[in-house]
């Protein structure tokens, strides 16, 4: 009756987005029960409902296994996405298992944790280096070399067989395999940079920075793209990134073209696919008809970068420059007071200040503070607008996901003027017959589940409608229909 079972759970699945270890352990137990008859019988008498402690849950799920002859392999992938408190409890449980495993007579438990370096290092340090670690950088060295050579073979600047090119290719392979710690994403980003250079010295400058974190490489990539795009192109890109980073699921080219039409109120003469290929390809890519970020790490970067910068007005993304004219005047006066005119001219300070003043005032960024509110506003406008071939591709997304974005855009964290702006349309989708007919389809089981069978969407909508700023500009008749309170 011995049995070997392999079970796995991936925390970074787009369709789940569930960081709960409790959910993961239940999934693992279900997988094992499907192949291990003895475990299935033991599990049938286990009650896990209401258990919120990881240690208690594991004791329930695996406590009776220690006396069996079974071998369980549990794979946890993407543990850096796990709920932080759950991870802390789980590591404490691993320490306990490490010390008690020798007392298990026949049962064997093998656990494989997969995650990013920072998370794995913390776990390894907490368990006092008693776990085996697979060093990806050394394990995938041959694959990494093949990957780099394949990319270099497609670069015109590294073609030919001269001694200089051969030496440069050798330096690239040696440096990237050594400094990037097996990170294929970071290597790909660095090779993108290299492909755009002309001189060996520029390439070696990139290699000198190859030991930086992946986020540093992404930031430099975004900065270079900002230097090549116009302000209008950056503004459009920021709007696209808001949807790509924060939409509930990957959107199609048609849906994103509809989003851009909503932003500019006129159709583009150039297909979005061409714009992405020619201008935005360092950040966005097209797979089939859907648009993705070229690396999932960029999603984390945009979310983390925005969060770390704190709350700010959404307009700042399009108006923040490097320096103001007054700041330049102050610094220039100081330099003129300590430098004679000849020395001042020798260092070219006038030209430097002119370049600083001409720097772009628009930067590539996603404002995480207002992203969901931006999408809420777009969804409401699409639903409330009359049928339009330019907006129709986004209608189904708007009706199915409005409630999700409303929930993410917490009204208590939203500025009053922003709530006042969306209020009338939010009320309209529940009170205007023409608008209701446009988005509510009785035949849609999904809509019935979201708005009738489950309470989440209804509750979050009521939470918004109970805010006086949201209902500030609605009519008295609409107040009576929605039950919204009045007050300024």
Protein Blocks (a to p, Z undefined) as FASTA:
>chain_A
ZZcddddddfklfklopabfklmmmmmmmmmmmmmmklmmmmmmpcfehiabfklmmmmm
mmmmmmmcbdcddddehklmpcfklmmmmmmmmmmmmmmmmmpmklccdddddddfklmm
mmmmmnoopaccddfklmmmmmmmmmmmmmmmmpmklgcjdfklmmmmmmmmmmmmmmnn
opaklmmmmmmmmmmpmbfklmmmmmmmmmpcfklmmmmmmmmmmmmpcfklmmmmmmmm
mmmmmmmbdcdfklmmmmmmmmnopacfbdfklmmmmmmmmmgccehjaccdfbfklmmm
mmmmmmmnopadfklmmmccfbdfklmmmmmmmmmmmpcfklmmmnommmmmmmmmmpcf
bdcdddfklmmmmmmmmmmmmmmpccdfklmmmmmmmmmmmmmmmmmmgfklpcfklmmm
mmmmmmmmmmmmklmmmmmcfklmklmmmmmmpmklmmmmmmmmmpmklmmmpcfklmmm
nopacdZZ
